[in-house]
Amino acid sequence: SDHTAFRNQIAAFSKNYQVILVDLAGHGRSPMPEGRLSAEVFAKGVEKVVRRVKGQGSGVKNTLIGWSMGGRVALKFYELYKELVGALVLVATTPHYLLSDDYPWGMPKVYFESLKRRLRQDPQKGLNYFRDLVFAKEMQPKDIRAVFLSKNATRLETLFEAFDALEFEDLRSIPPTVEVPT
């Protein structure tokens, strides 16, 4: 999704903090970058925004808040730009997306493949399937398009590229190195 995923928190956070909302590359109003999407590509885009808004050498430490893939981006951002991070808030974030012999907390590959297949066949039904996997029944948005595909948020090609990153990227080496409040 895009920066609007946190729209309900902006007023509360803005009382005490400067809030910078970022549309990751290929999401919302951000253009699709050249090459393949990855947590590193997303993190480098966030770094450009942070440095532009905060100034190159401001020395200000940032609290990064990331939900799901945004949390993966926050982890990668921390790895690349520790000097800019004062704290991490990771919501529903996993450093390795798929279940494996050495990672029992991931999504079974059969669900992941089914999700990709459903999205290709019928994007709306695929997104509804994703909603059913991710959100508790009482918390499910009525229209998943409002969360993921509204106002040019995530385009389908971006979604498939992001899935490739989820499937193949393994960020498990980063959490043990985190030395800021989480």
Secondary structure, 3 states (H helix, E strand, C coil): CCHHHHCCCHHHHHCCCCCCCCCCCCCCCCCCCCCCCCHHHHHHHHHHHHHHHHCCCCCCCEEEEEECHHHHHHHHHHHHCHHHEEEEEEECCCCECECECCECCCECHHHHHHHHHHHHHCHHHHHHHHHHHHCCHHHCCCCHHHHHCHHHCCCHHHHHHHHHHHHHCECCCCHHHCCCCC
